[in-house]
Amino acid sequence: MKKMHQWICAALLLCMTLALFSGCAKTKTTTTPNTTDKTETTTTETPAADPGTTEIDSDVTLRFLDIAPSPDRQAFYENAFADFEAQTGVKVEYESVPWDDAANKVTILGAADELPDVMVCADDWLGQMHESGWLTPLDDYIAENGEEYVSMCNMMWNLQKETYGHVYTVPSGMNIKGIFYRTDWVEEIGYEIPTGDDWTYEEYFNLIKALTDTEQKRYGNSFRGARGGIDPCVIYMSTYFDGNFWTEDGKSIFNTEEGVEAFKKWYSIYKDGYVAKDSVNWGFVEMVDNFTGGLTGTILNDPEVAASCEASMEDGTWGVLPIPVSENGLRVNSCGFSYSYAIPSDTEHYAEAIALLDYLCDPEVSAAFCKMGGYLPIKTSAMEDPLYSEDGPFGAFIMQANDPNLVAPSGYGGFNTTDLQQDGFVAWTQKYMLDQCTAEEACKAIGDELESRLNAWLAEDPSNEIPEPINIFQ
């Protein structure tokens, strides 16, 4: 963004490197709920963390909503909440809603003033939730505790504050995308994968083609045709614009000739038969299951996939490649978080909610959560674990986080895109995949809607500006 101060960008090289490898923990001197004083507990395997000295009501029962439930996540949270209750007396009720239904459910709860006290939130929803006034600003908490977090968190908080005027979320774990691939398939066909700057998107497409063997029921890629499927496509499209989702004059890249051609190239993976036909309806679960189950040879996703690979695949049969570089040498990659914690504005138990949020972000508790889910830790002191070294399972992700050519794409802007993520994007991309419209028609429908919303958002406030990508090391 144009409003991003130069001192922030200049500091990120040092901060990111220290954050990922130094493990320099900070000492807090604040009355905000903290986790510096440890207490032992035998009630659960979750690491103990003292929520601090801020006065809270031990008779309170908090509601916690998870929007990406799984048996492992539920077990982790329930164990953590039992430990939190043992230390504070505050009970926490675990609630969940499947991801595919989560946006609609949260919208209904928000409109009815029935959101929980603490919730897992997708940052893609912040435009809607900010407009609706559904979240409590966490500016004071971040001001007092932000130095304990890795610099990627602070970068995103600065962007969030510039976009919405406040910080609303604290991440549960970091994500930076990579490409999981079947090393055994690659060795079997004798394919040599380029490394370094010659690992481009063209080479990625070539790898997908090389791994496809329909006679053996093998496809080169776990393709996501349902909700969320457009996200990696837009990032690929943005590589032709140095990470921008918009041209300088506010035109969506969907409404450019280069963008349309990139859109066609991405979806040619599906239309030319290098992925399974039913992947038009695949979401996250289907992508992962078919990769670990032996149907597909690559999957572009977050570090969380590693947990499924370790659980379901033999050692030595899979590895991780970085996101390809663009033609001009940039590595455009979404730098974000698995999900984030937020406190809805209608909670009647703010002190207790803050205490729970701070407990979940304790370095030991957070590290245990990240190991369970396959994320990168959010606090510097948690990065000392060998698991997160460059030679560990997450080495490709750590390498990208330290790549001086890493660019975080601009994103759409501070306006609501939740309904588009849930329906509009899916409808038009699936129509194109099923030959019910042309690429030009799909791109124009998407681009026109995005431009309409951007222009309305820019007109609302003179301080709103067309978002720009960020090279975090420059």
N, C-alpha and C positions, 0 to 999 in steps of 0.2 A: 504494500500500500504506500501511496505517496506520503501519508502521514507518519509512516514508520520512521522513528528517529534514527539517525546514522549511528548513534552510540550503541543502540541495541544490537544492530547488525554487526558492528565491529567487535562487540564483546562475545558474540556467539561462538566463534571459533575456539577461543580459550575455554569458554564455559562448557561447550558440548564435550570437548575432549576430556576436561576434568570431570564432568558429570558422568561420562561413560566409563572412565578408567581409574580415576583417583580414589573414589570412595571417601571423599573428605566430608564427614558428617559435621553438621553445625550444632551448636548448643543453644537451646532456646532460653530466653529469660522473659517470659510473658505469662499472663494469666489466662491466655487462650488455652482451651483443652490441649494437653500435650502428651507425648508418649516417651519422655526422656527417662522417667523412673519406671523400672521394670519390676514386676512382681511375679512370683512363681505361681503356677496353677497346675492342677492335675485333673481338671474337669474335662479337658479336650486336648487334642493334638495341636490345635491352633496356637502359635506362639503368643505368649502373654504380652500385653501392653497396657500400661496404666493410663487411663484417659485424662488424668491430671486433677487439678485442684479446683477448677471452676465449679461453683455450686450447681448441682443438678438435683432433680426430684427423683428419688429412687423408686417412687410409687408409679412412675410413668411407664406406659407401654407404647413403644413406637411401632409404626407400620413401615416396612421396607419392601419396595417393589423391585424385582429383577425382571428385565425385559429380554434377557437372553438365557433362559434357564436351561440347565442340563443337570443330570444327577450329580456330577462332580461339583458344579457350582453351588447347587442347593446344599450339599453336604458341607462344603466349605463354609458357607454363610451361616448355616445353622450351628456349626461348631463354634464359629467366631462369635455369634450372638450369645451362645451359652457362656463363653468366657467373659464377654462384655458384661453380661448380667451378673456373673459371679463377682466381678470387681466393682460394679456400680449399683447393682440392684435394678437397673433399668432393663425391662424386658423388651425384646424386639421380635415382632411377628413377621415371618418371611412370607411374602406373596410373590407370585410370578405370573407372567403372561407370555405366551410364545411370541417370538420375534415377528413373525408374519402378521400377528394381530396387535402388536404392541402400540404402533402409532395411533391406530383407531381407538384402542382402549384408553390410552393416555389422554387423547383428545376428549373422550367422553367424561373421564374422571375430572379433567381440568375444568370443563364447562360446568360440571356439577359441583365444583369445589370439594371434590372427594379424593384429591391426590394424597399419597401417603406422606409420612414425615421425612423420609429419605428415599431416594429412588435412583436406580441406574438409568442414565439418560444417554441417548445418541446425540452427538453434537450437531448432526444434520437437522435436529428438531429445534434448535435454539431460536431460529427466526420466528417460528410460530409461538414458541413459549415466551419469548421476549415480548412479542406483540400483545400476547394475551395476559402478560403480567403474572405468569404462573410460577416463577422461580424467585427465590430470595438471593439477592446479590451477595457474593462471598468476598468482596473486595478487602474487607478488614482481615479476614482469615488469611487470604493470600499475602497481604502486606506483611503480616507477622510471621508467616510460615514458609513463604515462597522460596527462600534461600536454601531450604532443605531439598528442594526438588531439582531434577535434572533440567538443563537449560531448554530442552524442547518444550517442557511444560510452561516455562516462563515465556517462551516465544509465543505459544498459542494463547496464553492468557493476555499478552499484550495485544494480539490480533483480536481476541474476543472483546477486550475492553474498547478498542478503537471501533469495532463494528457495532457493538450493542450498548456501549457506555458503561458496562459493568462486566465483571467476571461472575459466571453463574455455575461453573462446574469444576470439579477436581477429578482428574483422570484416575481410573483404577489400574491402568497399565498402558504402556506405550506400544504403538504399532507403526511399523514401516514395512511396506509390502516387499515380498520376494517371490521367486518362482521355485516351487518344489518340483522335483523331477525324479523319474525312475532311473537311478544310476545303473541298475542291472539291465534295463532295456537298452540304454545307451551303449553299454559295453557289449551287449549281445549283437548289435548291428554294427559295431565298430565305428560309431559316430564320434567325431571330435568337435566338442563345443568350444567356440572361441572364448577367449578371456580378455579382460581389459577393455580398451576402447573399441575393439572390434566385436564386442558383444552388443549388437544392435537389435532393434525390433525386427529387422529383416531376417537376422539370424535366429531370432526366437520363432518367427513364423516357419523358417526352414526346419527347426528342430521339431516343431509340432507335426509338420508334414512327414518328416523322417520316422517319427515314432508311430505313425498311423499304419496299421496293418489290419484291415477289416476281416481278412480270412482268419486271423488269430483273435478276433474280437478285441482289438486294441485301437484306441483312439488317442491322438496326440495331446488332447487338452481336456480338462474338466471345465466346460464352458457354462457360464451362468447366464441363462436366458431370462430368468424371472427377476424379482425385485433385487436391486443392487447390481444387476448385470451391466448397466450402462456405465458404472463408475470407472472401471479400468479402461473402457473405450474412450471416455472423455479425457482421461489422463494421457492416453496415447495420442489422441487428437491434439491435445495441448502441446505435445512435444514439437509440433510444427510451428508453434507460436511462443516458444521459449517458456512454456509453463502457463501461459495465459488462457483463461476461459473466454476472454473478451478481446476484441481489437481496440485500438486506441480511441476510436470514435464510438465505442459502446455497442458494437455489433457482436452477436454471439458467434463463436467459431463454428456453430452448426450452420450458420448462414454465410459461410465462406466456401469458395471452391476447394481450398486445401482441406478444410474440415470435412466436407462431404466425401472427398476421395479417401481420407483417413477412416471415416466411418465405414465406407465400403470395404476397405482393406481389413478392418478389424472383424467385421461380420462375415467376411469371406471364409474365415475359419469354420464357421457353421455352414454356410451355403455351399461350400465346395466339398463338404463331407469329411472333414478332418476331426469332427466331434460327433458324438451320438445325436441322432435326430431328436430324441426326447429331451435333450438338454435345453431345448427351448423353454422348458418349464422347470429347469433346475434352479434351486436356491443353494444356500451355503451347505446344508446337510448333504444334499445329493452330490455336490461337487467333491466334498471330502470323502464321502463313502465310496464313490466310484474311483477315486484316486487310490485310496488305501486298499480297496477291494480288487484292484488289478485291471480295471477297464480303461483307465486313462493314464497318460504318461507325464503330464505336467498339470500344475494348478497354481495360478497366480493368486496369492492371498497373504494374510497376515501371519505372524509367528505362531498364532494359536493352533495352526494346522499341525505344528510339530508334535504336540501332545498326542494327536490321533495317529500320526505316523509311528511314534515310539510305541504306542499301545497295540497297533494292528499290523505293523510291517516288520520284517526281519531286518536286523542290523545290516548295513551295507547295501540296502536296496533302494535307498532314497538319499537325496541331498538337496541343497538349496542354492539357487543362483540369484544374483542380484537383478533388480529391474534393469532392462537394457538402457543404454545411453542413446540420446537422440543424435541426429545427424551433425549437430554442432557441439557434441560432446557433453551435453548436460544430462544429468540423471534426474528426470522429473518423477517424483515419487510422493505419494500422499504421506505426510508426516502427522500422525494423529494418535488416537488412543482407542483401545479396544472398546471401551465405553467409559462414561464418567459418572461420578456421584453428584447429585444435586439435591437441594433442599427446597421443596415447594413452598410458595409464599404463604399458603394458608395453614401451615403447621402451627399448632399451639404449643409446641415443645421445642423451640429453637435451640436452647442451651443443650438439651439432651441430644438433639439431632446433630449439632456441631461436635459434641463429644463422640458420637458414633462415627461420624465422618473421619474425625481425627484418628480414632482407633483403627479404622480400616486402612488408613494411610500410614500407619506405623511401619517403619522399614522391615521389621521381621514379618509382620502380618501381610504386608503388601508383597514381599518377596515370595512368601508361601502361596499367595493367591496367583502371582505371575507364573510360578512353576507349575501350579495346577492347570492354568489355562493356556500356557504357552505365550506369555506376554513379556515385554521388557519392563523392568522395575521403574518406578517413577521417582524414587529418592536416591540420591547419590550414594549413600552408604550401602544400599542394597546391591550395587553394581560390582562389589568385590568378589562375588561368587564366580568360580571358574566356569560355570555354565554360560556366563555372558562374555567370556573371553573371545578373541578373534578366532581361536582354534576350536571353540565349542560349537554346539549345535546351532547357536544363534549367530555364528561368526559372520555370515553374509549380511545379516541385518545390521550388526554393529559396524561392519565395514561401510555400509551405505550411510549410516548415521554420521560417519566421519569423513565421507567423501567431499572434498572441497567443491565438487561440481554438483552437489545435491541441491535440487530446487524444489521447494514446496509449491505446488500449483496454486493459482490465485483463488480458486473456488468461485461460486456463483455470486456471492454477496450476502448482505445482511437481511435479505427478505426471505419469506417463507417458501420452502420448496418441498415440504413434507408430503403434500398430496401428489406432487410430481414424482417423488421418489417411490411412493406407494403404488401409483396408478399410471399417470401420464407417460412417464418414460418407458414403463413396461409395455403399455399398449402399443406405442408406436414402434419400438424396437422389435416386438414380437410380430407385428404386422409385416415389417420388412423381412424378418427371418422366414416368415411363412408365405412370402411372395404376394402379399395382399396390398402392398404399396411399393413405390420406388424409394430409393435412398434419399432422393431429393425431396420427396413428399414428407418422409419421416423427419428429416433434418429441419425442414422449413417449419413444420408444426412445433417441434421442440424449440427451435431457435426463436421463432416469433413469440412464443409464450414466455421464454426466459427474458427476451428483450423488453416485453411489455412490463414484466414485474421489476426488472432492473430500472427502467425509466420511472416507474411509479415510486420506487424506493428512493431514487436520486432526487425526485421532486419533493419528497417529504421533508428533507432536511439538507440545507446547503453544505453541511459538513460530510454528508455521505459521498463517497467517491468510488469510481470503478475499481474493484479490487485488483491487485497486482501480485504476481508470484514473488517468492522471496528466496534468494540464494542465501542460506543461513550463515555462510562463511564469508560473505562479502558485504 
